[in-house]
Amino acid sequence: MEEHGLVDREIHAEVPPRVEYSLTAPGADACVPLAHLRTWVEHNIDRFPGPA
């Protein structure tokens, strides 16, 4: 997602190593349609077969 500009990654030179992620403006914009998709999946999950 970082390569596509949806998140920023900040690496901290610490022991133990630490990485922080944050949404970019396009990443934040994607939250609205993805939330709608999640709601649709939650309402329709029973329509799909489970794992084999």
mmCIF entry with sequence, helices, sheets and N, C-alpha, C, O atoms, coordinates in Angstrom:
data_MODEL
# 
_entry.id   MODEL 
# 
_entity.id                         1 
_entity.type                       polymer 
_entity.pdbx_number_of_molecules   1 
# 
_entity_poly.entity_id                      1 
_entity_poly.type                           'polypeptide(L)' 
_entity_poly.nstd_linkage                   no 
_entity_poly.nstd_monomer                   no 
_entity_poly.pdbx_seq_one_letter_code       MEEHGLVDREIHAEVPPRVEYSLTAPGADACVPLAHLRTWVEHNIDRFPGPA 
_entity_poly.pdbx_seq_one_letter_code_can   MEEHGLVDREIHAEVPPRVEYSLTAPGADACVPLAHLRTWVEHNIDRFPGPA 
_entity_poly.pdbx_strand_id                 A 
# 
loop_
_entity_poly_seq.entity_id 
_entity_poly_seq.num 
_entity_poly_seq.mon_id 
_entity_poly_seq.hetero 
1 1  MET n 
1 2  GLU n 
1 3  GLU n 
1 4  HIS n 
1 5  GLY n 
1 6  LEU n 
1 7  VAL n 
1 8  ASP n 
1 9  ARG n 
1 10 GLU n 
1 11 ILE n 
1 12 HIS n 
1 13 ALA n 
1 14 GLU n 
1 15 VAL n 
1 16 PRO n 
1 17 PRO n 
1 18 ARG n 
1 19 VAL n 
1 20 GLU n 
1 21 TYR n 
1 22 SER n 
1 23 LEU n 
1 24 THR n 
1 25 ALA n 
1 26 PRO n 
1 27 GLY n 
1 28 ALA n 
1 29 ASP n 
1 30 ALA n 
1 31 CYS n 
1 32 VAL n 
1 33 PRO n 
1 34 LEU n 
1 35 ALA n 
1 36 HIS n 
1 37 LEU n 
1 38 ARG n 
1 39 THR n 
1 40 TRP n 
1 41 VAL n 
1 42 GLU n 
1 43 HIS n 
1 44 ASN n 
1 45 ILE n 
1 46 ASP n 
1 47 ARG n 
1 48 PHE n 
1 49 PRO n 
1 50 GLY n 
1 51 PRO n 
1 52 ALA n 
# 
_struct_asym.id          A 
_struct_asym.entity_id   1 
# 
loop_
_struct_conf.conf_type_id 
_struct_conf.id 
_struct_conf.pdbx_PDB_helix_id 
_struct_conf.beg_label_comp_id 
_struct_conf.beg_label_asym_id 
_struct_conf.beg_label_seq_id 
_struct_conf.pdbx_beg_PDB_ins_code 
_struct_conf.end_label_comp_id 
_struct_conf.end_label_asym_id 
_struct_conf.end_label_seq_id 
_struct_conf.pdbx_end_PDB_ins_code 
_struct_conf.beg_auth_comp_id 
_struct_conf.beg_auth_asym_id 
_struct_conf.beg_auth_seq_id 
_struct_conf.end_auth_comp_id 
_struct_conf.end_auth_asym_id 
_struct_conf.end_auth_seq_id 
_struct_conf.pdbx_PDB_helix_class 
_struct_conf.details 
_struct_conf.pdbx_PDB_helix_length 
HELX_P HELX_P1 AA1 ALA A 25 ? ASN A 44 ? ALA A 25 ASN A 44 1 ? 20 
HELX_P HELX_P2 AA2 ILE A 45 ? ARG A 47 ? ILE A 45 ARG A 47 5 ? 3  
# 
_struct_conf_type.id          HELX_P 
_struct_conf_type.criteria    ? 
_struct_conf_type.reference   ? 
# 
_struct_sheet.id               AA1 
_struct_sheet.type             ? 
_struct_sheet.number_strands   2 
_struct_sheet.details          ? 
# 
_struct_sheet_order.sheet_id     AA1 
_struct_sheet_order.range_id_1   1 
_struct_sheet_order.range_id_2   2 
_struct_sheet_order.offset       ? 
_struct_sheet_order.sense        anti-parallel 
# 
loop_
_struct_sheet_range.sheet_id 
_struct_sheet_range.id 
_struct_sheet_range.beg_label_comp_id 
_struct_sheet_range.beg_label_asym_id 
_struct_sheet_range.beg_label_seq_id 
_struct_sheet_range.pdbx_beg_PDB_ins_code 
_struct_sheet_range.end_label_comp_id 
_struct_sheet_range.end_label_asym_id 
_struct_sheet_range.end_label_seq_id 
_struct_sheet_range.pdbx_end_PDB_ins_code 
_struct_sheet_range.beg_auth_comp_id 
_struct_sheet_range.beg_auth_asym_id 
_struct_sheet_range.beg_auth_seq_id 
_struct_sheet_range.end_auth_comp_id 
_struct_sheet_range.end_auth_asym_id 
_struct_sheet_range.end_auth_seq_id 
AA1 1 VAL A 7  ? HIS A 12 ? VAL A 7  HIS A 12 
AA1 2 ARG A 18 ? LEU A 23 ? ARG A 18 LEU A 23 
# 
loop_
_atom_site.group_PDB 
_atom_site.id 
_atom_site.type_symbol 
_atom_site.label_atom_id 
_atom_site.label_alt_id 
_atom_site.label_comp_id 
_atom_site.label_asym_id 
_atom_site.label_entity_id 
_atom_site.label_seq_id 
_atom_site.pdbx_PDB_ins_code 
_atom_site.Cartn_x 
_atom_site.Cartn_y 
_atom_site.Cartn_z 
_atom_site.occupancy 
_atom_site.B_iso_or_equiv 
_atom_site.pdbx_formal_charge 
_atom_site.auth_seq_id 
_atom_site.auth_comp_id 
_atom_site.auth_asym_id 
_atom_site.auth_atom_id 
_atom_site.pdbx_PDB_model_num 
ATOM 1   N N  . MET A 1 1  ? 0.817   -1.183  0.000  1.00 0.00 ? 1  MET A N  1 
ATOM 2   C CA . MET A 1 1  ? 0.000   0.000   0.000  1.00 0.00 ? 1  MET A CA 1 
ATOM 3   C C  . MET A 1 1  ? 0.868   1.257   0.000  1.00 0.00 ? 1  MET A C  1 
ATOM 4   O O  . MET A 1 1  ? 0.472   2.306   -0.508 1.00 0.00 ? 1  MET A O  1 
ATOM 5   N N  . GLU A 1 2  ? 2.045   1.125   0.575  1.00 0.00 ? 2  GLU A N  1 
ATOM 6   C CA . GLU A 1 2  ? 2.960   2.267   0.567  1.00 0.00 ? 2  GLU A CA 1 
ATOM 7   C C  . GLU A 1 2  ? 3.362   2.616   -0.866 1.00 0.00 ? 2  GLU A C  1 
ATOM 8   O O  . GLU A 1 2  ? 3.430   3.789   -1.232 1.00 0.00 ? 2  GLU A O  1 
ATOM 9   N N  . GLU A 1 3  ? 3.627   1.588   -1.669 1.00 0.00 ? 3  GLU A N  1 
ATOM 10  C CA . GLU A 1 3  ? 4.032   1.818   -3.059 1.00 0.00 ? 3  GLU A CA 1 
ATOM 11  C C  . GLU A 1 3  ? 2.961   2.540   -3.861 1.00 0.00 ? 3  GLU A C  1 
ATOM 12  O O  . GLU A 1 3  ? 3.263   3.250   -4.821 1.00 0.00 ? 3  GLU A O  1 
ATOM 13  N N  . HIS A 1 4  ? 1.704   2.354   -3.462 1.00 0.00 ? 4  HIS A N  1 
ATOM 14  C CA . HIS A 1 4  ? 0.596   2.971   -4.181 1.00 0.00 ? 4  HIS A CA 1 
ATOM 15  C C  . HIS A 1 4  ? 0.146   4.287   -3.552 1.00 0.00 ? 4  HIS A C  1 
ATOM 16  O O  . HIS A 1 4  ? -0.845  4.875   -3.984 1.00 0.00 ? 4  HIS A O  1 
ATOM 17  N N  . GLY A 1 5  ? 0.868   4.749   -2.537 1.00 0.00 ? 5  GLY A N  1 
ATOM 18  C CA . GLY A 1 5  ? 0.588   6.052   -1.948 1.00 0.00 ? 5  GLY A CA 1 
ATOM 19  C C  . GLY A 1 5  ? -0.575  6.098   -0.990 1.00 0.00 ? 5  GLY A C  1 
ATOM 20  O O  . GLY A 1 5  ? -1.106  7.172   -0.708 1.00 0.00 ? 5  GLY A O  1 
ATOM 21  N N  . LEU A 1 6  ? -0.990  4.924   -0.472 1.00 0.00 ? 6  LEU A N  1 
ATOM 22  C CA . LEU A 1 6  ? -2.109  4.921   0.464  1.00 0.00 ? 6  LEU A CA 1 
ATOM 23  C C  . LEU A 1 6  ? -1.670  5.062   1.918  1.00 0.00 ? 6  LEU A C  1 
ATOM 24  O O  . LEU A 1 6  ? -2.440  5.527   2.759  1.00 0.00 ? 6  LEU A O  1 
ATOM 25  N N  . VAL A 1 7  ? -0.436  4.663   2.214  1.00 0.00 ? 7  VAL A N  1 
ATOM 26  C CA . VAL A 1 7  ? 0.093   4.803   3.566  1.00 0.00 ? 7  VAL A CA 1 
ATOM 27  C C  . VAL A 1 7  ? 1.519   5.333   3.510  1.00 0.00 ? 7  VAL A C  1 
ATOM 28  O O  . VAL A 1 7  ? 2.242   5.130   2.534  1.00 0.00 ? 7  VAL A O  1 
ATOM 29  N N  . ASP A 1 8  ? 1.900   6.011   4.574  1.00 0.00 ? 8  ASP A N  1 
ATOM 30  C CA . ASP A 1 8  ? 3.286   6.432   4.781  1.00 0.00 ? 8  ASP A CA 1 
ATOM 31  C C  . ASP A 1 8  ? 3.877   5.529   5.847  1.00 0.00 ? 8  ASP A C  1 
ATOM 32  O O  . ASP A 1 8  ? 3.186   5.135   6.787  1.00 0.00 ? 8  ASP A O  1 
ATOM 33  N N  . ARG A 1 9  ? 5.146   5.203   5.706  1.00 0.00 ? 9  ARG A N  1 
ATOM 34  C CA . ARG A 1 9  ? 5.835   4.369   6.686  1.00 0.00 ? 9  ARG A CA 1 
ATOM 35  C C  . ARG A 1 9  ? 7.024   5.154   7.221  1.00 0.00 ? 9  ARG A C  1 
ATOM 36  O O  . ARG A 1 9  ? 7.837   5.674   6.455  1.00 0.00 ? 9  ARG A O  1 
ATOM 37  N N  . GLU A 1 10 ? 7.114   5.233   8.533  1.00 0.00 ? 10 GLU A N  1 
ATOM 38  C CA . GLU A 1 10 ? 8.230   5.920   9.177  1.00 0.00 ? 10 GLU A CA 1 
ATOM 39  C C  . GLU A 1 10 ? 8.991   4.905   10.020 1.00 0.00 ? 10 GLU A C  1 
ATOM 40  O O  . GLU A 1 10 ? 8.433   4.300   10.935 1.00 0.00 ? 10 GLU A O  1 
ATOM 41  N N  . ILE A 1 11 ? 10.265  4.725   9.703  1.00 0.00 ? 11 ILE A N  1 
ATOM 42  C CA . ILE A 1 11 ? 11.114  3.780   10.411 1.00 0.00 ? 11 ILE A CA 1 
ATOM 43  C C  . ILE A 1 11 ? 11.911  4.537   11.460 1.00 0.00 ? 11 ILE A C  1 
ATOM 44  O O  . ILE A 1 11 ? 12.552  5.543   11.156 1.00 0.00 ? 11 ILE A O  1 
ATOM 45  N N  . HIS A 1 12 ? 11.868  4.051   12.696 1.00 0.00 ? 12 HIS A N  1 
ATOM 46  C CA . HIS A 1 12 ? 12.600  4.675   13.796 1.00 0.00 ? 12 HIS A CA 1 
ATOM 47  C C  . HIS A 1 12 ? 13.822  3.817   14.119 1.00 0.00 ? 12 HIS A C  1 
ATOM 48  O O  . HIS A 1 12 ? 13.711  2.609   14.329 1.00 0.00 ? 12 HIS A O  1 
ATOM 49  N N  . ALA A 1 13 ? 14.964  4.449   14.153 1.00 0.00 ? 13 ALA A N  1 
ATOM 50  C CA . ALA A 1 13 ? 16.219  3.736   14.452 1.00 0.00 ? 13 ALA A CA 1 
ATOM 51  C C  . ALA A 1 13 ? 16.335  3.554   15.959 1.00 0.00 ? 13 ALA A C  1 
ATOM 52  O O  . ALA A 1 13 ? 17.041  4.297   16.641 1.00 0.00 ? 13 ALA A O  1 
ATOM 53  N N  . GLU A 1 14 ? 15.626  2.548   16.463 1.00 0.00 ? 14 GLU A N  1 
ATOM 54  C CA . GLU A 1 14 ? 15.604  2.270   17.896 1.00 0.00 ? 14 GLU A CA 1 
ATOM 55  C C  . GLU A 1 14 ? 15.839  0.784   18.113 1.00 0.00 ? 14 GLU A C  1 
ATOM 56  O O  . GLU A 1 14 ? 15.772  -0.019  17.182 1.00 0.00 ? 14 GLU A O  1 
ATOM 57  N N  . VAL A 1 15 ? 16.111  0.442   19.348 1.00 0.00 ? 15 VAL A N  1 
ATOM 58  C CA . VAL A 1 15 ? 16.212  -0.963  19.740 1.00 0.00 ? 15 VAL A CA 1 
ATOM 59  C C  . VAL A 1 15 ? 15.161  -1.180  20.820 1.00 0.00 ? 15 VAL A C  1 
ATOM 60  O O  . VAL A 1 15 ? 15.241  -0.560  21.881 1.00 0.00 ? 15 VAL A O  1 
ATOM 61  N N  . PRO A 1 16 ? 14.186  -2.037  20.580 1.00 0.00 ? 16 PRO A N  1 
ATOM 62  C CA . PRO A 1 16 ? 13.947  -2.785  19.348 1.00 0.00 ? 16 PRO A CA 1 
ATOM 63  C C  . PRO A 1 16 ? 13.447  -1.858  18.240 1.00 0.00 ? 16 PRO A C  1 
ATOM 64  O O  . PRO A 1 16 ? 12.937  -0.773  18.520 1.00 0.00 ? 16 PRO A O  1 
ATOM 65  N N  . PRO A 1 17 ? 13.593  -2.285  16.984 1.00 0.00 ? 17 PRO A N  1 
ATOM 66  C CA . PRO A 1 17 ? 13.149  -1.465  15.865 1.00 0.00 ? 17 PRO A CA 1 
ATOM 67  C C  . PRO A 1 17 ? 11.652  -1.153  15.961 1.00 0.00 ? 17 PRO A C  1 
ATOM 68  O O  . PRO A 1 17 ? 10.862  -1.950  16.467 1.00 0.00 ? 17 PRO A O  1 
ATOM 69  N N  . ARG A 1 18 ? 11.297  0.010   15.466 1.00 0.00 ? 18 ARG A N  1 
ATOM 70  C CA . ARG A 1 18 ? 9.890   0.426   15.507 1.00 0.00 ? 18 ARG A CA 1 
ATOM 71  C C  . ARG A 1 18 ? 9.536   1.060   14.181 1.00 0.00 ? 18 ARG A C  1 
ATOM 72  O O  . ARG A 1 18 ? 10.322  1.827   13.624 1.00 0.00 ? 18 ARG A O  1 
ATOM 73  N N  . VAL A 1 19 ? 8.354   0.745   13.671 1.00 0.00 ? 19 VAL A N  1 
ATOM 74  C CA . VAL A 1 19 ? 7.852   1.313   12.423 1.00 0.00 ? 19 VAL A CA 1 
ATOM 75  C C  . VAL A 1 19 ? 6.458   1.851   12.696 1.00 0.00 ? 19 VAL A C  1 
ATOM 76  O O  . VAL A 1 19 ? 5.648   1.192   13.348 1.00 0.00 ? 19 VAL A O  1 
ATOM 77  N N  . GLU A 1 20 ? 6.182   3.042   12.197 1.00 0.00 ? 20 GLU A N  1 
ATOM 78  C CA . GLU A 1 20 ? 4.848   3.628   12.332 1.00 0.00 ? 20 GLU A CA 1 
ATOM 79  C C  . GLU A 1 20 ? 4.261   3.830   10.946 1.00 0.00 ? 20 GLU A C  1 
ATOM 80  O O  . GLU A 1 20 ? 4.950   4.256   10.019 1.00 0.00 ? 20 GLU A O  1 
ATOM 81  N N  . TYR A 1 21 ? 2.983   3.521   10.821 1.00 0.00 ? 21 TYR A N  1 
ATOM 82  C CA . TYR A 1 21 ? 2.263   3.702   9.567  1.00 0.00 ? 21 TYR A CA 1 
ATOM 83  C C  . TYR A 1 21 ? 1.170   4.732   9.767  1.00 0.00 ? 21 TYR A C  1 
ATOM 84  O O  . TYR A 1 21 ? 0.555   4.804   10.831 1.00 0.00 ? 21 TYR A O  1 
ATOM 85  N N  . SER A 1 22 ? 0.932   5.530   8.730  1.00 0.00 ? 22 SER A N  1 
ATOM 86  C CA . SER A 1 22 ? -0.165  6.490   8.775  1.00 0.00 ? 22 SER A CA 1 
ATOM 87  C C  . SER A 1 22 ? -0.788  6.588   7.385  1.00 0.00 ? 22 SER A C  1 
ATOM 88  O O  . SER A 1 22 ? -0.129  6.355   6.371  1.00 0.00 ? 22 SER A O  1 
ATOM 89  N N  . LEU A 1 23 ? -2.058  6.933   7.366  1.00 0.00 ? 23 LEU A N  1 
ATOM 90  C CA . LEU A 1 23 ? -2.753  7.086   6.094  1.00 0.00 ? 23 LEU A CA 1 
ATOM 91  C C  . LEU A 1 23 ? -2.356  8.385   5.423  1.00 0.00 ? 23 LEU A C  1 
ATOM 92  O O  . LEU A 1 23 ? -2.178  9.410   6.081  1.00 0.00 ? 23 LEU A O  1 
ATOM 93  N N  . THR A 1 24 ? -2.220  8.333   4.114  1.00 0.00 ? 24 THR A N  1 
ATOM 94  C CA . THR A 1 24 ? -2.052  9.543   3.322  1.00 0.00 ? 24 THR A CA 1 
ATOM 95  C C  . THR A 1 24 ? -3.451  10.073  2.998  1.00 0.00 ? 24 THR A C  1 
ATOM 96  O O  . THR A 1 24 ? -4.443  9.437   3.353  1.00 0.00 ? 24 THR A O  1 
ATOM 97  N N  . ALA A 1 25 ? -3.544  11.207  2.341  1.00 0.00 ? 25 ALA A N  1 
ATOM 98  C CA . ALA A 1 25 ? -4.857  11.742  1.953  1.00 0.00 ? 25 ALA A CA 1 
ATOM 99  C C  . ALA A 1 25 ? -5.606  10.751  1.056  1.00 0.00 ? 25 ALA A C  1 
ATOM 100 O O  . ALA A 1 25 ? -6.788  10.508  1.299  1.00 0.00 ? 25 ALA A O  1 
ATOM 101 N N  . PRO A 1 26 ? -4.967  10.163  0.021  1.00 0.00 ? 26 PRO A N  1 
ATOM 102 C CA . PRO A 1 26 ? -5.693  9.173   -0.773 1.00 0.00 ? 26 PRO A CA 1 
ATOM 103 C C  . PRO A 1 26 ? -6.097  7.938   0.048  1.00 0.00 ? 26 PRO A C  1 
ATOM 104 O O  . PRO A 1 26 ? -7.155  7.356   -0.191 1.00 0.00 ? 26 PRO A O  1 
ATOM 105 N N  . GLY A 1 27 ? -5.271  7.545   1.000  1.00 0.00 ? 27 GLY A N  1 
ATOM 106 C CA . GLY A 1 27 ? -5.616  6.415   1.861  1.00 0.00 ? 27 GLY A CA 1 
ATOM 107 C C  . GLY A 1 27 ? -6.835  6.715   2.710  1.00 0.00 ? 27 GLY A C  1 
ATOM 108 O O  . GLY A 1 27 ? -7.709  5.864   2.877  1.00 0.00 ? 27 GLY A O  1 
ATOM 109 N N  . ALA A 1 28 ? -6.893  7.917   3.242  1.00 0.00 ? 28 ALA A N  1 
ATOM 110 C CA . ALA A 1 28 ? -8.057  8.322   4.036  1.00 0.00 ? 28 ALA A CA 1 
ATOM 111 C C  . ALA A 1 28 ? -9.302  8.384   3.158  1.00 0.00 ? 28 ALA A C  1 
ATOM 112 O O  . ALA A 1 28 ? -10.386 7.993   3.592  1.00 0.00 ? 28 ALA A O  1 
ATOM 113 N N  . ASP A 1 29 ? -9.157  8.869   1.931  1.00 0.00 ? 29 ASP A N  1 
ATOM 114 C CA . ASP A 1 29 ? -10.294 8.918   1.005  1.00 0.00 ? 29 ASP A CA 1 
ATOM 115 C C  . ASP A 1 29 ? -10.818 7.523   0.690  1.00 0.00 ? 29 ASP A C  1 
ATOM 116 O O  . ASP A 1 29 ? -12.016 7.351   0.466  1.00 0.00 ? 29 ASP A O  1 
ATOM 117 N N  . ALA A 1 30 ? -9.943  6.532   0.670  1.00 0.00 ? 30 ALA A N  1 
ATOM 118 C CA . ALA A 1 30 ? -10.347 5.155   0.371  1.00 0.00 ? 30 ALA A CA 1 
ATOM 119 C C  . ALA A 1 30 ? -11.147 4.537   1.511  1.00 0.00 ? 30 ALA A C  1 
ATOM 120 O O  . ALA A 1 30 ? -11.837 3.540   1.298  1.00 0.00 ? 30 ALA A O  1 
ATOM 121 N N  . CYS A 1 31 ? -11.076 5.094   2.704  1.00 0.00 ? 31 CYS A N  1 
ATOM 122 C CA . CYS A 1 31 ? -11.783 4.519   3.852  1.00 0.00 ? 31 CYS A CA 1 
ATOM 123 C C  . CYS A 1 31 ? -13.300 4.505   3.646  1.00 0.00 ? 31 CYS A C  1 
ATOM 124 O O  . CYS A 1 31 ? -13.963 3.557   4.067  1.00 0.00 ? 31 CYS A O  1 
ATOM 125 N N  . VAL A 1 32 ? -13.852 5.519   3.017  1.00 0.00 ? 32 VAL A N  1 
ATOM 126 C CA . VAL A 1 32 ? -15.308 5.591   2.846  1.00 0.00 ? 32 VAL A CA 1 
ATOM 127 C C  . VAL A 1 32 ? -15.823 4.466   1.947  1.00 0.00 ? 32 VAL A C  1 
ATOM 128 O O  . VAL A 1 32 ? -16.703 3.719   2.374  1.00 0.00 ? 32 VAL A O  1 
ATOM 129 N N  . PRO A 1 33 ? -15.311 4.313   0.713  1.00 0.00 ? 33 PRO A N  1 
ATOM 130 C CA . PRO A 1 33 ? -15.832 3.204   -0.096 1.00 0.00 ? 33 PRO A CA 1 
ATOM 131 C C  . PRO A 1 33 ? -15.485 1.833   0.479  1.00 0.00 ? 33 PRO A C  1 
ATOM 132 O O  . PRO A 1 33 ? -16.263 0.894   0.317  1.00 0.00 ? 33 PRO A O  1 
ATOM 133 N N  . LEU A 1 34 ? -14.348 1.693   1.140  1.00 0.00 ? 34 LEU A N  1 
ATOM 134 C CA . LEU A 1 34 ? -14.005 0.409   1.740  1.00 0.00 ? 34 LEU A CA 1 
ATOM 135 C C  . LEU A 1 34 ? -14.922 0.084   2.912  1.00 0.00 ? 34 LEU A C  1 
ATOM 136 O O  . LEU A 1 34 ? -15.222 -1.086  3.151  1.00 0.00 ? 34 LEU A O  1 
ATOM 137 N N  . ALA A 1 35 ? -15.365 1.079   3.633  1.00 0.00 ? 35 ALA A N  1 
ATOM 138 C CA . ALA A 1 35 ? -16.321 0.851   4.718  1.00 0.00 ? 35 ALA A CA 1 
ATOM 139 C C  . ALA A 1 35 ? -17.645 0.352   4.158  1.00 0.00 ? 35 ALA A C  1 
ATOM 140 O O  . ALA A 1 35 ? -18.281 -0.519  4.752  1.00 0.00 ? 35 ALA A O  1 
ATOM 141 N N  . HIS A 1 36 ? -18.064 0.896   3.018  1.00 0.00 ? 36 HIS A N  1 
ATOM 142 C CA . HIS A 1 36 ? -19.299 0.424   2.375  1.00 0.00 ? 36 HIS A CA 1 
ATOM 143 C C  . HIS A 1 36 ? -19.141 -1.026  1.928  1.00 0.00 ? 36 HIS A C  1 
ATOM 144 O O  . HIS A 1 36 ? -20.061 -1.829  2.084  1.00 0.00 ? 36 HIS A O  1 
ATOM 145 N N  . LEU A 1 37 ? -17.987 -1.360  1.376  1.00 0.00 ? 37 LEU A N  1 
ATOM 146 C CA . LEU A 1 37 ? -17.729 -2.732  0.960  1.00 0.00 ? 37 LEU A CA 1 
ATOM 147 C C  . LEU A 1 37 ? -17.763 -3.667  2.168  1.00 0.00 ? 37 LEU A C  1 
ATOM 148 O O  . LEU A 1 37 ? -18.351 -4.747  2.099  1.00 0.00 ? 37 LEU A O  1 
ATOM 149 N N  . ARG A 1 38 ? -17.144 -3.263  3.261  1.00 0.00 ? 38 ARG A N  1 
ATOM 150 C CA . ARG A 1 38 ? -17.157 -4.102  4.462  1.00 0.00 ? 38 ARG A CA 1 
ATOM 151 C C  . ARG A 1 38 ? -18.579 -4.336  4.947  1.00 0.00 ? 38 ARG A C  1 
ATOM 152 O O  . ARG A 1 38 ? -18.931 -5.458  5.311  1.00 0.00 ? 38 ARG A O  1 
ATOM 153 N N  . THR A 1 39 ? -19.399 -3.291  4.957  1.00 0.00 ? 39 THR A N  1 
ATOM 154 C CA . THR A 1 39 ? -20.796 -3.429  5.382  1.00 0.00 ? 39 THR A CA 1 
ATOM 155 C C  . THR A 1 39 ? -21.530 -4.399  4.468  1.00 0.00 ? 39 THR A C  1 
ATOM 156 O O  . THR A 1 39 ? -22.283 -5.246  4.949  1.00 0.00 ? 39 THR A O  1 
ATOM 157 N N  . TRP A 1 40 ? -21.325 -4.292  3.167  1.00 0.00 ? 40 TRP A N  1 
ATOM 158 C CA . TRP A 1 40 ? -21.974 -5.197  2.220  1.00 0.00 ? 40 TRP A CA 1 
ATOM 159 C C  . TRP A 1 40 ? -21.557 -6.643  2.497  1.00 0.00 ? 40 TRP A C  1 
ATOM 160 O O  . TRP A 1 40 ? -22.398 -7.541  2.525  1.00 0.00 ? 40 TRP A O  1 
ATOM 161 N N  . VAL A 1 41 ? -20.270 -6.859  2.697  1.00 0.00 ? 41 VAL A N  1 
ATOM 162 C CA . VAL A 1 41 ? -19.779 -8.219  2.969  1.00 0.00 ? 41 VAL A CA 1 
ATOM 163 C C  . VAL A 1 41 ? -20.401 -8.754  4.255  1.00 0.00 ? 41 VAL A C  1 
ATOM 164 O O  . VAL A 1 41 ? -20.842 -9.903  4.296  1.00 0.00 ? 41 VAL A O  1 
ATOM 165 N N  . GLU A 1 42 ? -20.441 -7.937  5.302  1.00 0.00 ? 42 GLU A N  1 
ATOM 166 C CA . GLU A 1 42 ? -21.020 -8.381  6.575  1.00 0.00 ? 42 GLU A CA 1 
ATOM 167 C C  . GLU A 1 42 ? -22.481 -8.783  6.416  1.00 0.00 ? 42 GLU A C  1 
ATOM 168 O O  . GLU A 1 42 ? -22.932 -9.740  7.045  1.00 0.00 ? 42 GLU A O  1 
ATOM 169 N N  . HIS A 1 43 ? -23.225 -8.057  5.580  1.00 0.00 ? 43 HIS A N  1 
ATOM 170 C CA . HIS A 1 43 ? -24.642 -8.361  5.371  1.00 0.00 ? 43 HIS A CA 1 
ATOM 171 C C  . HIS A 1 43 ? -24.860 -9.544  4.433  1.00 0.00 ? 43 HIS A C  1 
ATOM 172 O O  . HIS A 1 43 ? -25.944 -10.127 4.423  1.00 0.00 ? 43 HIS A O  1 
ATOM 173 N N  . ASN A 1 44 ? -23.865 -9.901  3.656  1.00 0.00 ? 44 ASN A N  1 
ATOM 174 C CA . ASN A 1 44 ? -24.030 -10.938 2.643  1.00 0.00 ? 44 ASN A CA 1 
ATOM 175 C C  . ASN A 1 44 ? -23.128 -12.155 2.825  1.00 0.00 ? 44 ASN A C  1 
ATOM 176 O O  . ASN A 1 44 ? -23.084 -13.025 1.955  1.00 0.00 ? 44 ASN A O  1 
ATOM 177 N N  . ILE A 1 45 ? -22.419 -12.224 3.928  1.00 0.00 ? 45 ILE A N  1 
ATOM 178 C CA . ILE A 1 45 ? -21.429 -13.284 4.121  1.00 0.00 ? 45 ILE A CA 1 
ATOM 179 C C  . ILE A 1 45 ? -22.056 -14.670 4.043  1.00 0.00 ? 45 ILE A C  1 
ATOM 180 O O  . ILE A 1 45 ? -21.398 -15.614 3.604  1.00 0.00 ? 45 ILE A O  1 
ATOM 181 N N  . ASP A 1 46 ? -23.286 -14.812 4.448  1.00 0.00 ? 46 ASP A N  1 
ATOM 182 C CA . ASP A 1 46 ? -23.945 -16.125 4.419  1.00 0.00 ? 46 ASP A CA 1 
ATOM 183 C C  . ASP A 1 46 ? -24.242 -16.597 2.994  1.00 0.00 ? 46 ASP A C  1 
ATOM 184 O O  . ASP A 1 46 ? -24.570 -17.767 2.798  1.00 0.00 ? 46 ASP A O  1 
ATOM 185 N N  . ARG A 1 47 ? -24.138 -15.742 2.023  1.00 0.00 ? 47 ARG A N  1 
ATOM 186 C CA . ARG A 1 47 ? -24.392 -16.120 0.632  1.00 0.00 ? 47 ARG A CA 1 
ATOM 187 C C  . ARG A 1 47 ? -23.214 -16.845 0.002  1.00 0.00 ? 47 ARG A C  1 
ATOM 188 O O  . ARG A 1 47 ? -23.341 -17.395 -1.091 1.00 0.00 ? 47 ARG A O  1 
ATOM 189 N N  . PHE A 1 48 ? -22.072 -16.853 0.674  1.00 0.00 ? 48 PHE A N  1 
ATOM 190 C CA . PHE A 1 48 ? -20.858 -17.435 0.124  1.00 0.00 ? 48 PHE A CA 1 
ATOM 191 C C  . PHE A 1 48 ? -20.484 -18.710 0.867  1.00 0.00 ? 48 PHE A C  1 
ATOM 192 O O  . PHE A 1 48 ? -20.648 -18.798 2.084  1.00 0.00 ? 48 PHE A O  1 
ATOM 193 N N  . PRO A 1 49 ? -19.974 -19.709 0.120  1.00 0.00 ? 49 PRO A N  1 
ATOM 194 C CA . PRO A 1 49 ? -19.579 -20.941 0.798  1.00 0.00 ? 49 PRO A CA 1 
ATOM 195 C C  . PRO A 1 49 ? -18.359 -20.709 1.691  1.00 0.00 ? 49 PRO A C  1 
ATOM 196 O O  . PRO A 1 49 ? -17.531 -19.838 1.426  1.00 0.00 ? 49 PRO A O  1 
ATOM 197 N N  . GLY A 1 50 ? -18.272 -21.499 2.738  1.00 0.00 ? 50 GLY A N  1 
ATOM 198 C CA . GLY A 1 50 ? -17.141 -21.411 3.663  1.00 0.00 ? 50 GLY A CA 1 
ATOM 199 C C  . GLY A 1 50 ? -15.926 -22.091 3.073  1.00 0.00 ? 50 GLY A C  1 
ATOM 200 O O  . GLY A 1 50 ? -15.999 -22.645 1.977  1.00 0.00 ? 50 GLY A O  1 
ATOM 201 N N  . PRO A 1 51 ? -14.810 -22.059 3.783  1.00 0.00 ? 51 PRO A N  1 
ATOM 202 C CA . PRO A 1 51 ? -13.583 -22.710 3.301  1.00 0.00 ? 51 PRO A CA 1 
ATOM 203 C C  . PRO A 1 51 ? -13.784 -24.214 3.203  1.00 0.00 ? 51 PRO A C  1 
ATOM 204 O O  . PRO A 1 51 ? -14.575 -24.805 3.938  1.00 0.00 ? 51 PRO A O  1 
ATOM 205 N N  . ALA A 1 52 ? -13.062 -24.806 2.292  1.00 0.00 ? 52 ALA A N  1 
ATOM 206 C CA . ALA A 1 52 ? -13.181 -26.263 2.082  1.00 0.00 ? 52 ALA A CA 1 
ATOM 207 C C  . ALA A 1 52 ? -12.478 -27.036 3.161  1.00 0.00 ? 52 ALA A C  1 
ATOM 208 O O  . ALA A 1 52 ? -12.478 -28.267 3.139  1.00 0.00 ? 52 ALA A O  1 
# 
